[in-house]
Amino acid sequence: MIALKNIRYVTDEKGHKKSVILKVTDFERMQEEMEDLEDALALEKARKDATGFKKWEDFLKEVEIKKV
């Protein structure tokens, strides 16, 4: 989890928060963590949806056959 520090808010004339200002490094870390989470979710979905697995050696043979 990212511990964000020095978060600044942009507010409207009534004081309602409308936007957030972050350090670039914090924003980049947030992006990386979101990408990691998306990858983990995609992997979990693929694992659940998988109907079967091939042995690595068989997969490599198929790839070699398709190259020819």
C-alpha positions in Angstrom: 0.0 0.0 0.0 1.2 3.5 -0.8 1.5 5.9 2.0 0.9 9.3 0.4 2.3 12.3 2.0 1.8 16.0 1.4 -1.4 15.6 -0.5 -2.9 18.9 -1.5 -6.5 19.4 -2.5 -8.0 21.9 -4.9 -11.3 23.1 -3.6 -14.2 25.1 -5.0 -15.5 28.4 -3.6 -17.6 26.4 -1.1 -14.6 24.4 0.1 -15.6 21.1 -1.6 -12.6 19.1 -2.7 -12.5 18.9 -6.5 -8.9 17.7 -7.3 -5.8 16.3 -5.8 -2.2 17.4 -6.3 0.3 14.7 -5.8 4.1 14.5 -6.0 5.1 12.9 -9.3 6.9 10.1 -7.5 3.7 9.3 -5.5 1.6 9.3 -8.7 4.1 7.0 -10.5 4.1 4.6 -7.6 0.3 4.6 -7.7 0.4 3.8 -11.4 2.8 0.9 -10.8 0.7 -0.5 -8.1 -2.5 -0.3 -10.2 -0.7 -2.0 -13.1 0.5 -4.8 -10.7 -3.0 -5.2 -9.4 -4.4 -5.4 -13.0 -1.8 -8.0 -13.8 -2.6 -10.1 -10.8 -6.4 -9.9 -11.5 -5.8 -10.9 -15.1 -3.6 -13.8 -14.0 -6.3 -15.0 -11.5 -9.0 -14.7 -14.2 -6.9 -16.7 -16.7 -6.2 -19.4 -14.0 -10.0 -19.7 -13.3 -11.0 -19.7 -16.9 -8.3 -22.2 -18.0 -9.6 -25.4 -19.4 -6.3 -27.2 -19.4 -2.6 -26.8 -19.4 0.1 -28.0 -21.7 3.6 -29.2 -20.7 6.2 -26.6 -21.5 8.0 -29.0 -23.8 4.8 -29.6 -25.8 4.2 -25.9 -26.1 7.7 -25.4 -27.4 7.2 -28.1 -30.0 4.0 -26.5 -31.2 5.8 -23.1 -31.5 8.6 -24.7 -33.5 6.1 -26.4 -35.9 4.3 -23.1 -36.5 7.6 -21.4 -37.5 8.1 -23.9 -40.4 
